[in-house]
């Protein structure tokens, strides 16, 4: 899913409902932070289950000496 908008949340809600009616569970894995926030903003966090967010990205910072040119 490339676009994060209300249409995406609507689609997920419809899929979750169809799955629930068949005794299944829809799980959203590796969801972008924007999608998770939009699901919560719409009040659908409990209905859709909390999406499994991406693992926190590791940030690497390099140390350099003062006067070194910026990379």
Backbone atoms as SQL, in Angstrom:
CREATE TABLE atoms (id INTEGER PRIMARY KEY, chain TEXT, resi INTEGER, resn TEXT, atom TEXT, x REAL, y REAL, z REAL);
INSERT INTO atoms VALUES
  (1, 'A', 1, 'UNK', 'N', 0.853, -1.169, 0.000),
  (2, 'A', 1, 'UNK', 'CA', 0.000, 0.000, 0.000),
  (3, 'A', 1, 'UNK', 'C', 0.899, 1.232, 0.000),
  (4, 'A', 2, 'UNK', 'N', 0.835, 2.000, -1.047),
  (5, 'A', 2, 'UNK', 'CA', 1.705, 3.152, -1.176),
  (6, 'A', 2, 'UNK', 'C', 1.093, 4.426, -0.637),
  (7, 'A', 3, 'UNK', 'N', -0.230, 4.567, -0.755),
  (8, 'A', 3, 'UNK', 'CA', -0.891, 5.801, -0.337),
  (9, 'A', 3, 'UNK', 'C', -1.504, 5.620, 1.037),
  (10, 'A', 4, 'UNK', 'N', -1.308, 6.619, 1.877),
  (11, 'A', 4, 'UNK', 'CA', -1.917, 6.616, 3.200),
  (12, 'A', 4, 'UNK', 'C', -2.962, 7.718, 3.196),
  (13, 'A', 5, 'UNK', 'N', -4.230, 7.300, 3.098),
  (14, 'A', 5, 'UNK', 'CA', -5.322, 8.251, 3.108),
  (15, 'A', 5, 'UNK', 'C', -6.559, 7.561, 3.670),
  (16, 'A', 6, 'UNK', 'N', -7.671, 8.271, 3.707),
  (17, 'A', 6, 'UNK', 'CA', -8.890, 7.709, 4.270),
  (18, 'A', 6, 'UNK', 'C', -9.409, 6.531, 3.455),
  (19, 'A', 7, 'UNK', 'N', -9.140, 6.524, 2.167),
  (20, 'A', 7, 'UNK', 'CA', -9.561, 5.392, 1.341),
  (21, 'A', 7, 'UNK', 'C', -8.849, 4.116, 1.794),
  (22, 'A', 8, 'UNK', 'N', -7.588, 4.226, 2.165),
  (23, 'A', 8, 'UNK', 'CA', -6.839, 3.065, 2.651),
  (24, 'A', 8, 'UNK', 'C', -7.417, 2.574, 3.974),
  (25, 'A', 9, 'UNK', 'N', -7.766, 3.498, 4.864),
  (26, 'A', 9, 'UNK', 'CA', -8.351, 3.119, 6.152),
  (27, 'A', 9, 'UNK', 'C', -9.719, 2.476, 5.925),
  (28, 'A', 10, 'UNK', 'N', -10.514, 3.031, 5.006),
  (29, 'A', 10, 'UNK', 'CA', -11.821, 2.469, 4.683),
  (30, 'A', 10, 'UNK', 'C', -11.678, 1.042, 4.158),
  (31, 'A', 11, 'UNK', 'N', -10.728, 0.829, 3.270),
  (32, 'A', 11, 'UNK', 'CA', -10.489, -0.502, 2.727),
  (33, 'A', 11, 'UNK', 'C', -10.102, -1.485, 3.830),
  (34, 'A', 12, 'UNK', 'N', -9.216, -1.068, 4.713),
  (35, 'A', 12, 'UNK', 'CA', -8.810, -1.948, 5.818),
  (36, 'A', 12, 'UNK', 'C', -9.987, -2.269, 6.731),
  (37, 'A', 13, 'UNK', 'N', -10.838, -1.281, 7.002),
  (38, 'A', 13, 'UNK', 'CA', -12.006, -1.502, 7.857),
  (39, 'A', 13, 'UNK', 'C', -12.957, -2.504, 7.200),
  (40, 'A', 14, 'UNK', 'N', -13.171, -2.377, 5.897),
  (41, 'A', 14, 'UNK', 'CA', -14.048, -3.308, 5.182),
  (42, 'A', 14, 'UNK', 'C', -13.461, -4.718, 5.151),
  (43, 'A', 15, 'UNK', 'N', -12.163, -4.819, 4.939),
  (44, 'A', 15, 'UNK', 'CA', -11.511, -6.127, 4.948),
  (45, 'A', 15, 'UNK', 'C', -11.574, -6.774, 6.331),
  (46, 'A', 16, 'UNK', 'N', -11.372, -5.970, 7.366),
  (47, 'A', 16, 'UNK', 'CA', -11.432, -6.489, 8.734),
  (48, 'A', 16, 'UNK', 'C', -12.836, -6.989, 9.059),
  (49, 'A', 17, 'UNK', 'N', -13.851, -6.258, 8.619),
  (50, 'A', 17, 'UNK', 'CA', -15.232, -6.664, 8.855),
  (51, 'A', 17, 'UNK', 'C', -15.547, -7.967, 8.120),
  (52, 'A', 18, 'UNK', 'N', -15.137, -8.063, 6.872),
  (53, 'A', 18, 'UNK', 'CA', -15.368, -9.291, 6.101),
  (54, 'A', 18, 'UNK', 'C', -14.648, -10.477, 6.745),
  (55, 'A', 19, 'UNK', 'N', -13.431, -10.252, 7.208),
  (56, 'A', 19, 'UNK', 'CA', -12.678, -11.321, 7.872),
  (57, 'A', 19, 'UNK', 'C', -13.372, -11.747, 9.161),
  (58, 'A', 20, 'UNK', 'N', -13.819, -10.772, 9.940),
  (59, 'A', 20, 'UNK', 'CA', -14.481, -11.078, 11.214),
  (60, 'A', 20, 'UNK', 'C', -15.757, -11.873, 10.984),
  (61, 'A', 21, 'UNK', 'N', -16.503, -11.544, 9.936),
  (62, 'A', 21, 'UNK', 'CA', -17.738, -12.276, 9.632),
  (63, 'A', 21, 'UNK', 'C', -17.454, -13.729, 9.278),
  (64, 'A', 22, 'UNK', 'N', -16.260, -14.013, 8.824),
  (65, 'A', 22, 'UNK', 'CA', -15.870, -15.383, 8.478),
  (66, 'A', 22, 'UNK', 'C', -15.064, -16.048, 9.589),
  (67, 'A', 23, 'UNK', 'N', -15.020, -15.386, 10.743),
  (68, 'A', 23, 'UNK', 'CA', -14.304, -15.961, 11.878),
  (69, 'A', 23, 'UNK', 'C', -12.798, -15.826, 11.779),
  (70, 'A', 24, 'UNK', 'N', -12.341, -14.883, 10.988),
  (71, 'A', 24, 'UNK', 'CA', -10.905, -14.658, 10.797),
  (72, 'A', 24, 'UNK', 'C', -10.507, -13.322, 11.392),
  (73, 'A', 25, 'UNK', 'N', -9.217, -13.088, 11.421),
  (74, 'A', 25, 'UNK', 'CA', -8.684, -11.832, 11.933),
  (75, 'A', 25, 'UNK', 'C', -7.758, -11.248, 10.877),
  (76, 'A', 26, 'UNK', 'N', -7.924, -9.968, 10.602),
  (77, 'A', 26, 'UNK', 'CA', -7.035, -9.260, 9.684),
  (78, 'A', 26, 'UNK', 'C', -5.926, -8.629, 10.506),
  (79, 'A', 27, 'UNK', 'N', -4.700, -8.895, 10.134),
  (80, 'A', 27, 'UNK', 'CA', -3.555, -8.300, 10.818),
  (81, 'A', 27, 'UNK', 'C', -2.805, -7.412, 9.843),
  (82, 'A', 28, 'UNK', 'N', -2.510, -6.223, 10.279),
  (83, 'A', 28, 'UNK', 'CA', -1.734, -5.287, 9.472),
  (84, 'A', 28, 'UNK', 'C', -0.315, -5.303, 10.015),
  (85, 'A', 29, 'UNK', 'N', 0.619, -5.691, 9.169),
  (86, 'A', 29, 'UNK', 'CA', 2.010, -5.796, 9.614),
  (87, 'A', 29, 'UNK', 'C', 2.866, -4.776, 8.890),
  (88, 'A', 30, 'UNK', 'N', 3.866, -4.291, 9.592),
  (89, 'A', 30, 'UNK', 'CA', 4.824, -3.317, 9.051),
  (90, 'A', 30, 'UNK', 'C', 4.118, -2.115, 8.437),
  (91, 'A', 31, 'UNK', 'N', 3.117, -1.642, 9.141),
  (92, 'A', 31, 'UNK', 'CA', 2.354, -0.487, 8.657),
  (93, 'A', 31, 'UNK', 'C', 3.171, 0.789, 8.830),
  (94, 'A', 32, 'UNK', 'N', 3.090, 1.693, 7.865),
  (95, 'A', 32, 'UNK', 'CA', 3.769, 2.980, 8.020),
  (96, 'A', 32, 'UNK', 'C', 3.184, 3.744, 9.212),
  (97, 'A', 33, 'UNK', 'N', 4.013, 4.535, 9.847),
  (98, 'A', 33, 'UNK', 'CA', 3.562, 5.314, 10.998),
  (99, 'A', 33, 'UNK', 'C', 2.358, 6.173, 10.650),
  (100, 'A', 34, 'UNK', 'N', 2.345, 6.727, 9.430),
  (101, 'A', 34, 'UNK', 'CA', 1.243, 7.596, 9.010),
  (102, 'A', 34, 'UNK', 'C', -0.081, 6.829, 8.998),
  (103, 'A', 35, 'UNK', 'N', -0.052, 5.575, 8.556),
  (104, 'A', 35, 'UNK', 'CA', -1.264, 4.766, 8.523),
  (105, 'A', 35, 'UNK', 'C', -1.744, 4.459, 9.938),
  (106, 'A', 36, 'UNK', 'N', -0.825, 4.112, 10.816),
  (107, 'A', 36, 'UNK', 'CA', -1.192, 3.832, 12.212),
  (108, 'A', 36, 'UNK', 'C', -1.829, 5.056, 12.862),
  (109, 'A', 37, 'UNK', 'N', -1.254, 6.217, 12.601),
  (110, 'A', 37, 'UNK', 'CA', -1.787, 7.454, 13.171),
  (111, 'A', 37, 'UNK', 'C', -3.173, 7.763, 12.615),
  (112, 'A', 38, 'UNK', 'N', -3.384, 7.530, 11.332),
  (113, 'A', 38, 'UNK', 'CA', -4.673, 7.803, 10.716),
  (114, 'A', 38, 'UNK', 'C', -5.739, 6.835, 11.219),
  (115, 'A', 39, 'UNK', 'N', -5.372, 5.581, 11.416),
  (116, 'A', 39, 'UNK', 'CA', -6.304, 4.599, 11.978),
  (117, 'A', 39, 'UNK', 'C', -6.734, 5.033, 13.373),
  (118, 'A', 40, 'UNK', 'N', -5.791, 5.463, 14.188),
  (119, 'A', 40, 'UNK', 'CA', -6.110, 5.936, 15.534),
  (120, 'A', 40, 'UNK', 'C', -6.954, 7.206, 15.486),
  (121, 'A', 41, 'UNK', 'N', -6.624, 8.121, 14.596),
  (122, 'A', 41, 'UNK', 'CA', -7.366, 9.370, 14.472),
  (123, 'A', 41, 'UNK', 'C', -8.825, 9.111, 14.095),
  (124, 'A', 42, 'UNK', 'N', -9.052, 8.100, 13.283),
  (125, 'A', 42, 'UNK', 'CA', -10.414, 7.748, 12.875),
  (126, 'A', 42, 'UNK', 'C', -11.156, 6.970, 13.956),
  (127, 'A', 43, 'UNK', 'N', -10.466, 6.613, 15.029),
  (128, 'A', 43, 'UNK', 'CA', -11.097, 5.867, 16.119),
  (129, 'A', 43, 'UNK', 'C', -11.271, 4.397, 15.802),
  (130, 'A', 44, 'UNK', 'N', -10.478, 3.881, 14.879),
  (131, 'A', 44, 'UNK', 'CA', -10.617, 2.488, 14.469),
  (132, 'A', 44, 'UNK', 'C', -9.507, 1.594, 15.007),
  (133, 'A', 45, 'UNK', 'N', -8.712, 2.105, 15.919),
  (134, 'A', 45, 'UNK', 'CA', -7.606, 1.321, 16.456),
  (135, 'A', 45, 'UNK', 'C', -8.067, 0.018, 17.089),
  (136, 'A', 46, 'UNK', 'N', -9.131, 0.069, 17.873),
  (137, 'A', 46, 'UNK', 'CA', -9.630, -1.147, 18.519),
  (138, 'A', 46, 'UNK', 'C', -10.344, -2.054, 17.518),
  (139, 'A', 47, 'UNK', 'N', -11.084, -1.464, 16.596),
  (140, 'A', 47, 'UNK', 'CA', -11.832, -2.256, 15.617),
  (141, 'A', 47, 'UNK', 'C', -10.905, -3.000, 14.663),
  (142, 'A', 48, 'UNK', 'N', -9.812, -2.365, 14.281),
  (143, 'A', 48, 'UNK', 'CA', -8.877, -2.985, 13.347),
  (144, 'A', 48, 'UNK', 'C', -7.764, -3.729, 14.056),
  (145, 'A', 49, 'UNK', 'N', -7.679, -3.586, 15.349),
  (146, 'A', 49, 'UNK', 'CA', -6.537, -4.131, 16.051),
  (147, 'A', 49, 'UNK', 'C', -5.384, -3.173, 15.850),
  (148, 'A', 50, 'UNK', 'N', -4.516, -3.105, 16.770),
  (149, 'A', 50, 'UNK', 'CA', -3.385, -2.188, 16.649),
  (150, 'A', 50, 'UNK', 'C', -2.445, -2.700, 15.579),
  (151, 'A', 51, 'UNK', 'N', -2.207, -1.892, 14.544),
  (152, 'A', 51, 'UNK', 'CA', -1.251, -2.338, 13.517),
  (153, 'A', 51, 'UNK', 'C', 0.139, -2.524, 14.117),
  (154, 'A', 52, 'UNK', 'N', 0.816, -3.550, 13.661),
  (155, 'A', 52, 'UNK', 'CA', 2.182, -3.784, 14.116),
  (156, 'A', 52, 'UNK', 'C', 3.077, -2.799, 13.400),
  (157, 'A', 53, 'UNK', 'N', 3.615, -1.871, 14.161),
  (158, 'A', 53, 'UNK', 'CA', 4.433, -0.833, 13.552),
  (159, 'A', 53, 'UNK', 'C', 5.811, -1.385, 13.224),
  (160, 'A', 54, 'UNK', 'N', 6.455, -0.677, 12.341),
  (161, 'A', 54, 'UNK', 'CA', 7.816, -1.050, 11.991),
  (162, 'A', 54, 'UNK', 'C', 8.696, -0.954, 13.217),
  (163, 'A', 55, 'UNK', 'N', 9.710, -1.800, 13.237),
  (164, 'A', 55, 'UNK', 'CA', 10.666, -1.680, 14.327),
  (165, 'A', 55, 'UNK', 'C', 11.325, -0.316, 14.237),
  (166, 'A', 56, 'UNK', 'N', 11.645, 0.222, 15.386),
  (167, 'A', 56, 'UNK', 'CA', 12.255, 1.546, 15.404),
  (168, 'A', 56, 'UNK', 'C', 13.520, 1.529, 14.554),
  (169, 'A', 57, 'UNK', 'N', 13.584, 2.459, 13.675),
  (170, 'A', 57, 'UNK', 'CA', 14.742, 2.528, 12.783),
  (171, 'A', 57, 'UNK', 'C', 15.973, 2.962, 13.572),
  (172, 'A', 58, 'UNK', 'N', 17.060, 2.268, 13.304),
  (173, 'A', 58, 'UNK', 'CA', 18.311, 2.631, 13.970),
  (174, 'A', 58, 'UNK', 'C', 18.908, 3.829, 13.254),
  (175, 'A', 59, 'UNK', 'N', 19.349, 4.761, 14.023),
  (176, 'A', 59, 'UNK', 'CA', 19.982, 5.937, 13.441),
  (177, 'A', 59, 'UNK', 'C', 21.473, 5.867, 13.761),
  (178, 'A', 60, 'UNK', 'N', 22.252, 6.034, 12.734),
  (179, 'A', 60, 'UNK', 'CA', 23.701, 5.985, 12.902),
  (180, 'A', 60, 'UNK', 'C', 24.225, 7.400, 12.752),
  (181, 'A', 61, 'UNK', 'N', 24.959, 7.812, 13.746),
  (182, 'A', 61, 'UNK', 'CA', 25.579, 9.126, 13.691),
  (183, 'A', 61, 'UNK', 'C', 27.088, 8.940, 13.697),
  (184, 'A', 62, 'UNK', 'N', 27.737, 9.648, 12.813),
  (185, 'A', 62, 'UNK', 'CA', 29.181, 9.562, 12.751),
  (186, 'A', 62, 'UNK', 'C', 29.791, 10.669, 13.580),
  (187, 'A', 63, 'UNK', 'N', 30.892, 10.299, 14.231),
  (188, 'A', 63, 'UNK', 'CA', 31.646, 11.312, 14.956),
  (189, 'A', 63, 'UNK', 'C', 32.711, 11.836, 14.014),
  (190, 'A', 64, 'UNK', 'N', 32.980, 13.117, 14.105),
  (191, 'A', 64, 'UNK', 'CA', 34.056, 13.695, 13.303),
  (192, 'A', 64, 'UNK', 'C', 34.723, 14.801, 14.092),
  (193, 'A', 65, 'UNK', 'N', 35.890, 15.104, 13.697),
  (194, 'A', 65, 'UNK', 'CA', 36.650, 16.158, 14.349),
  (195, 'A', 65, 'UNK', 'C', 36.181, 17.504, 13.816),
  (196, 'A', 66, 'UNK', 'N', 36.250, 18.510, 14.673),
  (197, 'A', 66, 'UNK', 'CA', 35.947, 19.855, 14.204),
  (198, 'A', 66, 'UNK', 'C', 36.920, 20.219, 13.109),
  (199, 'A', 67, 'UNK', 'N', 36.452, 20.839, 12.102),
  (200, 'A', 67, 'UNK', 'CA', 37.302, 21.207, 10.990),
  (201, 'A', 67, 'UNK', 'C', 37.270, 20.200, 9.858),
  (202, 'A', 68, 'UNK', 'N', 36.746, 18.975, 10.122),
  (203, 'A', 68, 'UNK', 'CA', 36.591, 18.004, 9.047),
  (204, 'A', 68, 'UNK', 'C', 35.488, 18.489, 8.111),
  (205, 'A', 69, 'UNK', 'N', 35.695, 18.332, 6.834),
  (206, 'A', 69, 'UNK', 'CA', 34.631, 18.746, 5.908),
  (207, 'A', 69, 'UNK', 'C', 33.407, 17.839, 6.082),
  (208, 'A', 70, 'UNK', 'N', 32.253, 18.419, 5.881),
  (209, 'A', 70, 'UNK', 'CA', 31.025, 17.649, 6.005),
  (210, 'A', 70, 'UNK', 'C', 30.984, 16.607, 4.907),
  (211, 'A', 71, 'UNK', 'N', 30.477, 15.462, 5.227),
  (212, 'A', 71, 'UNK', 'CA', 30.415, 14.370, 4.243),
  (213, 'A', 71, 'UNK', 'C', 29.262, 14.568, 3.308);
